[in-house]
Amino acid sequence: MTPENMPFTEWGLMNLSDGPDKILLEPYRFTCTALRFLFPFVSDVLRLLNFPRWIGARPALKEAADTTIAFAQSQNNIEFDVSYPQLLERLSLPWE
Amino acid sequence: MGVYMAINIRETIDTRGLIPVFGYPQLRAELPRVRVTLHTDNLAQAQGEDALARDWLVAMGKHVGIRETRPTFDLLVTPARSSQGTAWSSPHALATYDVEHIPISLQRFYGLSLNPNWEEMRDPNEPSAPLVDAKIHQALERHLFVTLDQSVLNLALNPRPEGNVFVLTPHEAQHYIDLCLKAHEKYHIRTNYTANRSVYYWQRLWNLVPAFQAAWPYTVYGAADSLPDSAPIMDFMQALYARLIGQMQACDRIGWLRYGIPTSDARDEMLNQLNYFFMLATGVFDSLAWLAYHRFGFRISSPQGVTLRAERRSGRENPLFRQLDTAAPDLASFFRDRQQQERIGLFYAPRDAIQHRLVLTGAHFNSGQAISL
């Protein structure tokens, strides 16, 4: 859904009137939105791949991995000051 | 399928077979001196994410890093005229405009505007205090004026004979400074905590893809214990994170170029990064498809069948999805979802054009840059 005052879609895409296959793409808007889609997508797929079940065939191995995961998660809970990827600023175009 | 490993060999490898880490010129990238002016009276009222960003700008503007002799950027604040502005700025003890350096043509209005009642007193033809501040900022050749005042933000959009003013909100300014620092090899996780590029993006990935934190050790342990298909699973996990990190780096580079003067050089580099971004994006889908293939021990006759794209030649079903229907129905449903397929398709159309037909080409807009396919 493209608001009237926002010619580009959330993905930074805009169809041109002079040809159905001509598309304008705003690179930064596209790449930021793409990453905002890709991160949860990848996370969901990795979760659904269910690696604990794969390694669960060897319980001792899974236990060792779980210990490592718990330790890694306790060490890697660093919060960044600046969020990522950023939402973009207002877009002003001549025809607005 | 081959696994290629790149190695950079200079002249010598030490007795342990390692590349020496000494004997390189110690060159350091020079961080440009960004001159930032905060609009005190206006920003004293900032709330939410803009207040957080304002405080981050102040902290960064005062922070002197290890082996540095001055703060990360040059920070000034406009003089406080309101009690709110005074209450906010006084504890920070930040420098304001030096009267001696203000051009004579602006000194009279500057003096008058310091009166807290200037807005009520002034003639409609005389400039408002925020406008006086912005004009002085510009006359002092400072780079970035930060405010939430819409009348000043609008200055950035109008071509002016004396040159444009670069004005951003605190949240946008934080983003700009962060991109600037990264473009010059300063990777701040927190104000006083930096990392090298590799650690910075790894940590970003670790935070942004929480399931990766768990999946990664399983694949490492699985590979160490030679679980079935563990070697290719490990390879595709490595490919997955390398591609995601490459995408983050490309996105940051494109973001930084976006704020630069739109020259043909900037356009060329942005297009290179964008072309690369598309290839990495579809590579991420390929990595996930192959992870699913090896995780569940599938056998598919053609490698072209190992894809997350549902669309096949008419009458053909995606063989990966068909096998997933039995082995992991939740994952099969997730991939088949129409909205997911629309988004996956959004990457493949330009990727196919780049790889097989045309590269992306560039176009300029007055208000930024746009790329046409």
Interface residues (C-beta under 8 A of the other chain):
Chain A: W11 M14 L16 K22 I23 L24 L25 E26 P27 Y28 F30 T31 C32 A34 L35 F37 L38 F39 F41 V42 S43 D44 V45 L46 R47 L48 L49 N50 F51 P52 W54 I55 A57 R58 L61 K62 A64 A65 T68 I69 A72 Q73 N76 I78 E79 F80 D81 V82 Y84 P85 Q86 E89 L91 S92 L93 P94
Chain B: W56 L157 L168 T169 H171 E172 Q174 H175 D178 H188 I189 R190 T191 Y193 Q203 R204 W206 N207 L208 V209 P210 A211 F212 Q213 A214 A215 P217 Y218 T219 V220 Y221 G222 D225 L227 L240 L244 Q247 M248 A250 C251 I254 G255 R258 M270 Q273 L274 F277 A281 V284 L288 L291 A292 R295 A328 D330 L331 F334 Q340 R343 L346 F347 P350 L360 A363 F365 N366 S367 G368 Q369 A370 I371 S372 L373
